[in-house]
Amino acid sequence: MNVSVRKVRDVAVVAVDGRLDAVTGPDLDATLRDLVDAGAAKIVLDLGDTFYVSSAGLRVMLVTAKRLTAKAGELRVCSLTEHVQEVFDISGFASLLNVCPTADEALGGF
């Protein structure tokens, strides 16, 4: 898994490339935790190049969303692949997190 971070205005856009699972989840969690600890309140998690998400990956997103909510911030997830969208639908995460079709739409809502 590769993680890249870029800033668009006051929003951190975090792109995940590869698998998000129990092995790679801690790396993403550390990146997201560092962003929140550094003051980021708005994060877009771009999963357009993520082809697999396990329950451990979902947990990372939920914990980050809770951290941001506690700081009056928000996590938005975008660009879900068909397989990842299915995981979100089955797990109920599609209704727990703010899911947007594209990064531009996620950014436009802030």
N, C-alpha and C positions, 0 to 999 in steps of 0.2 A: 504494500500500500504506500502511496505517496500522498502527502498532504502539502498543499500550498495555500498561502494566505496573501490576500491583497486587500487594500483599503479602497473603498469607493465612498467618498465623502466621509461620514462618520460611521460607516458600516464595515465590519470585517467580513470578507467573503472567503470562506474556507472551502477549497475544492478537494475532494477525496477521490483518488484514482486507485481502483483495485478492490480488494476484499476488505470488508469491515467486520471483524470477528473477534474472538477472544484473544487472539495473538496480536492483532493490530490495533484493537480498541484502546488499549492503554496509551499508545502513542497519540491517537486523536484526542483522547481525554486530556492528556498533558497539554497539547496545543490549545485546546479550547479553555482549559482551566487557566493557563497563562494569559490568554486574551482577556478573560473575565477579570482576573486579578489585576491586570494592567488598566482596567477601566472600561473595556468594551461593553457596551450595553445592547448593541444591535449586531447580531451575527446571522449571516446567511450561510447555510451549509449546502454546498452544491454537490449533489450526488450523481451528476450526469455521466461520470466515468466510473461509477461504483457498480460492479456487477453482482455483488453479494453482500448481504447484511444479515448477521446473526442476531440472536437475542442480546449478546454482549454489546454489539454495535448499537442496538436500539437503546440499551441501558445508558450508554455514553450520551446519546442525544437527550434522553429524558433527564438525566442528571444536569446536563448543561442548561436545558430549558428551565429547570427549577432554580439553578444558580442565577440565571438572568432575570427570572421573574422576581426573585428576592431583591434584585437591584433595580427594579422597575424597567427591565430590559426585555428583549424578546429574541427567541431563536426562530428562524424561518428555514425550512428545508425546501430545496428546489431541484428540478430536473431529474426526477426519479425515473430510472429505467423501468421497463415493463416488469422485470422480476422483482426489483426493489419495491415498486408500487404494490405488487401483489403481497409482499411481506408486510407492508404498512397496512394494507386493507385487512388482511387476516388477523394481524395482531391488534388492530384497533388504533394504531399510531396515526393513521390518516385523520382521525378525529381528535387526537391528543395534541398534535403539533400543527403549526400553521404550514401547510404544504402548498407550494406555488409551482405552476408549470415551468417557469423559466427564472433565471437569476434576475433578469430585468424586471419581471413582475414582482419578485420578492423585494428587490431594492425600491421599486416604485411605491410600495405600500408604506415605507418608513417615513 
